[in-house]
Amino acid sequence: MQHQGIAAPAELQDTIQGFWYARLDIGQLPAGFEIVPDGFAEIIFHFGSSCRIAVSASLQPLPSPFLMGLLNQPVHLHGESHLEVIGIKCFPWTVFELLGLPAASGGVRVFTHPMAGLQPLLAELVRAGRIAEALAQVKQYFLDARRGVATDSTLAKAGGAMRAAGGTLPVSEVAAAAHATVRTLERKFKQAAGHTVKDVASLMRFEQVRNRLWHDAKVNLAGLAHELGYTDQSHLSREFKRYSGTTPAAFARKAEQRKQAVSGEIVAFVQS
């Protein structure tokens, strides 16, 4: 798998973490790819073979772009030959406002948006191997779009505190950091993200565990549970299985196998 990415410029850092590209040569790997939950919502453009999602034992085609919202369990995508992807990694409390869409919970979301007008140009650049230019086009689109979106200072402060703590802060401390009451923060968060503060914080914390296991399969789980504010190792293991569908130990074993086939950072697509 090829992967490259760029960080969001300063003007977008309260809305978008960054932009990434990946090429998956499906002919060399199993056709199904697992998307593992994390604390971000991602806008996904895809090129090459068709992109389909497994739903109730059938495969349904996905348009480009589509939105991968917050997940509470892995989902599986499929393609043929090779699949190239450009992703925009957004904060869940900003993505719907940025797109001008009503907030909603759930995973994959298909939507109609003027942003789809980028598809022909991006496809041409990707076919020509001009990936840096394609990422620059996407970045410029969102710089322009961002100028028309007002920032909610409460959500910005709350999101910043949650990110800095990796999802380990109690809701009361997140509210204090945002200079808001818990009730006000929860109302604003649910309206903006379609999820509660606790929902998002739990996914952020799971993401930390997942990434540590990816990079170090032998990490001490009891120590990690203490570091990240879980009650104990059992609590960490229950939460991990809730989001991943497997135990930390089983995930670590698969991570070692996956790293022989893919390289670089964890991106949305992880070999199943």
Buried (B, 14 or more C-beta within 10 A) or exposed (E): BBBBBBEBBEEBEBBBBBBBBBBBBBEEBEBBBBBBBBBBBBBBBBBBBBBBBBEEEEBEEBBBBBBBBBBBEBBBBBBEEBBBBBBBBBBBBBBBBBBEBEBEBEBBBEBEEEBBEBBEEBBEBBEEEBBEBBBBBBBEBBBEBBEEBEEBEBBBBBBBBBEEBBBBBBBEBBBBBBEBEBEEBBEBBBBBBBBBBBBBBBBBBBBBBBBBBBEEBEBEBEEBBBBBBBEEBEEBBEBBBEBBBBBBEEBBBBBEEBBEEBEEEBBBBBBB
